[in-house]
Amino acid sequence: MKELKLMLVWSLTLLSSMLSSCGSEVRTTSAKPVLEGEEARLEKIATIDSTAISAVLDLDAIEGYEALDTLSADAWILVEDSLGLLISAKHADQRMYPASLTKMMTCLLALEHGHLSDSITITKDLFHTHDCRVRPGDGYVAGNLVREMMMLSDNVAAYALARHVAGDTVAFLDLMNQKARYLSMEATHFANPNGMPNDSNYSTARDLLSLSRYCMDDTAFARIVGTPFLDIPLTDGRHLPSQNTNVLLGSYDGCIGVKTGYTRKAGSCLASAASRDGVTLFLILLKSDSYASRFSESAALLDYGFRVMETYRKEKWKVWNTMMRLYRIQ
């Protein structure tokens, strides 16, 4: 009988830990009040539970764990989105160059503050950078230029949108950094709207994860970054065929976004998100070795994450069943 009581205490303790971090199956009078709207959005991105999964599972026993040591990326962070359950991280708080993952913030601000039905003309003075598909004299409706920037990772489009939203680049950078502070991205500073190399343009995998999770709660943002291909119209009737730079779209089961990035200093980067069987994972991968490795390594991490969550769900119900069985015995 004493052994049964000890098992019951163990089960109750474990169950309490798991249910507090893995779902809303059990509600108590001491539960936190339900948040809504922007408050809930901010609460969600601020939540990263680093102990719930590791307290229950031997993560190194999950298929794919050993392969993580072979990844070339300098940093990453992988979480389950609904409750912020941390699955895997490496140097997640190390300051790094975000490359074009910066454009997630530019897109967000354009959607929040821009007049998306306005026309924008691409002018010559914007061409102080490279990697662009827009040309001087091209005209776009602002909403379509946002799509072009995100799908093709267009650097000049980012400057055009910055000027459209704030009047000039300096004012737009103020908006970027104000928003970063609002999102508690404490290790982040933006110095341009597109992520080109600049020692004052930096972030961390953890901060970029907060940004990507927040952005993907915006329906318009999620629709743009989840589009594999689009013929984007110009105002003169021409169209720009636009294949999303994120090749996981359409090739990785459940991929819903988010954004690629590359510079020589930053290496190959990818913010990605995928949903399967009611589980959504978010991943930030920074400074992978190559164009191809950022996708293969992200896929490997996401695969591992889905296996972890599948096992975690099973263990939750095992504990529940054990507790109920022991309770009936008592």
N, C-alpha and C positions, 0 to 999 in steps of 0.2 A: 504494500500500500504506500509506503514511504517513497519507493521508486516511482510509482505512478504519479504521486504528487509533484515530485521533482520534474518529471517529464511534462506535467501540466504547466508548471511555472515556466519551464523553458519554452513550451509552445506558445503560451500567452505572451511572453516577452518578445519572441520572434515575430509573432503575428502582429503585435502592436507596431513594431518597427516597420514591417512590410506594408501594412495597410495605411500607415500614416504617410507613406511615400509612393504608394502604387494603387491609387484608385479611390473611388468614392463609395465602395460597397458598404462601409460602416460609417454612420454618422452619430456623433455624440453631442451632448449639450455643451461640451467644452470646445467643440470644433471652432476654428476661426470663422468669422463671418464671411459669407460669400461675396466676393468682389465682382464688380461689373465694369464693362467699358475700358477706358484708358487705365484705370487703377488696376484692373485685373491683368491687363496687357503688361504693365510695368512690373507687377508682382511676379508674373510668370518668368520674364526674362531675367529677373534678379535671383531666381531660385535655381541653384545647382546643388543637388544632394549628392555628396561625395561618398556617403557611407552606406546607403540603403542596399545597393546591389552587392557591394563587396562584403557586407555583413552576412549575406545569405549564400552567396555563390563563391566557389573557387574559380575566379575569372580565368586563371591560367589553365583550367581544365576544359574550357570551352574551345571547340574547334576554331582554329584561326589565330589563337593567342600567340603562339610561337612565331607566326609570320610577322607579327607587328615589329619584332626586333629587326627585321630585314628591310623595313621601309626606309626610304631615303629622306623623307620629309624631316625638317628640323623641329617642327612643332605641329600639334593638332589637339583638338578637343572634340569629343563625340558624346552627345547626350540624347536621351529620350526627351521629347519636347513637352509633353503634357504636364509633367511634374519635375522636369529638369534633372532626371536621374543620370548621374555621371557614369559613363561606360568605360571610357578610355581617354587618357590625356598624356601629352608629352610637352614639356616646356610651354604650357598653356599661358603662362604669365610673362613670358619673355618678350621684350619689345622687339618688334620686327617690322619690315616694310610690308605694307598690305597690297601693294601693286593695285590692280584694277578692282580689287574688292572694295576699294574706296568708293567706286561708283555706286555701290549699294546706298550710301548716304546721299550722294548726288541725286539718284533716282528718287529716293524717299522724299527729299526736300522739294524736288520738282513736282511730285505728285501732290504734296501737301500745300505748297505755296504758289506753284506756277499756274498761269492761265493756259490750260492745256489746249484750248481751241484757238489761241493766238498763232499767228504765222511768225516764223523765225527765219531770217536770211543769214546764211553762212558768209561771213566777211573775211577778207584776207588777214586782218589783224589777229584773228583767232589762231592762225597757223604758226604757233611757236612750239609745236610738238609734232610727233609723228604717230603712225598707226591710226589712220582714219580712212573712212570711205566717203565722207562728205567732201564737197568741193566748193570753192568760192563761187558765190552766186546761187547755190542751191537754196531752195526754199522748202521748209517743212512746217506742217502744223506741229505745235510744241509736243502734243501727246505722241505723235509719230516719231519725233526726234528722240524722245525718251526711249521708245522701243528700239530705235536704231542704235542708240548708245549702249543699251544693256545687252542686246542680242549680238552686236558686232564688236562690243567693247571699244567704241569709237572715242578717241581722246579729244578730238576737236569738238565733237558734239557735247562733251561734258562742259567745256568752256562756254559754248554757246548757250547751254541751258543755265549755267551759273549766272551769266549776264542777264538772261531773260528773267530769272527768278528774283535776283537781288540788285540788278542795275550794274554791278561790276563784280569782278572776282573777289576783291578784298571783302566786300560786304557779304558775299556768299560764303567765304571761309568763316566769317563770324557766325553765320547761321549753322554751318557744319559743326563747329566746335561747341556752340551753345547746345545743339541737339545731342552731341556726344556726352556733354555733362548731364543733360536731362536723362539720358539713358544709363548714367553711372558708368560710362566708359572712361574710367579714371586714368588708364594708361595709354590713352589715345590722343593724338593731335593731328589735325588735318592742315596741310599747307598748299594743297591744290585739289581740284575737283575730280581728278582722274587717276591719281595714284602713281604718276611718273616719279622717278627717283628724286627724293628730297629728304635730307636728314631730319627735317621737321615734320615729315609726313610719316607717322608711325602708329602702330597699334599692337595688340596681342591677339592670340587665338581666342582667348576668353572674351575680350571686348567685341571682337568681330562676330563671335557667336551670339552675343546679346543683340547686336545690330541685325544680324540675319533673321533671328527669331522674331524680333519686333517688326521688321520689314515684311516678313511673310504673313503677318496678321493683317496686312493691307491687301485687300482683294485685288486691286489694280496692279500692285507690285507683283503679287504671286502669279497673276495671269501673264504678265510680261515675261518673267524669268522662267516660266514653265512652258513657253512657246518654242518648239523646236525650229520652226521655219515660218517666215512671213514675207510677203511682197509688200514692202513699205512704200506708200505713195509719197511723191514730192508734190508741191503745190502746182507745178507746171504740167502735171499729168503723167510724168515718168514714174517708174517704180524701181526700187532698189531691192533686189532679192537678198534676203537676210537669213543666213543659216546661223543659229545660235552657236556660240563658241563652246558651250557646255555639251560635250558629246555624250555625257551620261543620259541626257534627255533622249528617250527612245531606245537607248541601248542598255540601261540599267533598270530593272524591274522596279517600278514605284517611284522613280526619280521625279521630283517636282521643282527642281531649281538647284543652284541659285546663281552663282557668278564665278567666272574664271578670272585669273590674274597672272600677269607675268611681266617682270623686268629682270635684267641681269642681276641686280642687287637682291631683288625679292625672291628670285627663282620662280618656279611654277607653283601657283597657288590655286585653291579651289574651295569655295563655300558651296556645300551641297546639302540637299534635304531629300528624304525619301520616305514614302509611306507604304506600309504593308500590314494587312490584317489588323487595322486599328492602332498600329504603332507608327509614330512619326519620329524619325531620327534627324538630327542636325549635326553637321560636321564642318569644322574649319580645318583645312590642311594647308600648311605654309612651308614654302621653300623646299619643294620636292625637286628632284634632279632634272626632270624633263617634262616636255609637253605631254608625253604619253603617261609617264609615271604618276602625275597628279591625278589622272583618272583611274588608273589601275589600283593605286594605293587607296584612293577614296573608296573605290568599290570594295576592296578587301576590308577596310574598316567598317563600312556599312554592313557588309555581310556578317562580320563578326558581331556587330551591334544587334542585328536582328536575331542571331542565334542566342546571344545573351538574354535578350528580352523574352524570347520564347521559353528558355529555361527558367528564367525568373518568374514568369507567370505560372509555370507548372509547380515550382517550389512553393509559391504562395498558397496554392490550393491544397498542396500536400499538408502544409502546416495547419490550414483551416480544418481539413478532415481529421488530422491527428487530434487537434484540440477538441473537436466535437465528440470524437470517439472516447477520449479520456474523460470528458465531462459526463458522458452517459454512464461510464463505469463508476464514477464517483457517486 
